[in-house]
């Protein structure tokens, strides 16, 4: 009996290790070859930062990065703001509207992207930066809404009643009582929405049109024309940035929600 349990644990450990190796080996190869002096997929020819220099000297990449930052920040701000107002606005209703926004996180992105493109085409809205922000805002609502709603449910409603009984208006109570209490959830939801916006490709591909190019679209165009080590360098920096933001988000979520 003891040997059977030990064998099962060993096999489980081997299986888990195999899965992790399968998942992270391509990422390790990508990071490694971003420092290769030769091209890709040439054999290793020595350590070099040549491709990172080309990356920082490329005007197209910086323009795509600027577009990605604008879209991510604006769409994250809109999705978080809409989540706060919606959560607070439906507090008197007995029906929970939050599950409606889970659909954005559950359905495939291709379905959401095609739906957004069909809507913009039906309304004859020209594709560009505005439609791209609208698509990413809708995508961010599926993640920011549950986070803010979960924090809002922990709010002691007697605080709102006390503020109103002391003569404060509902607007004053919302700004000085509710929003400070939601601050940890707002910060976490905002960072998560930014990460999701940077990572998205399908909605950007369908909603951006030909006038706007984000980092994901730029990487796709570079891969179509041939694999360049500059793509490895750019992907490595995006990976480091995403991991750094995830680390900050986890630390904030643990410390702020604990307080």
Beta strands, then each sheet from edge to edge (+ up, - down):
end
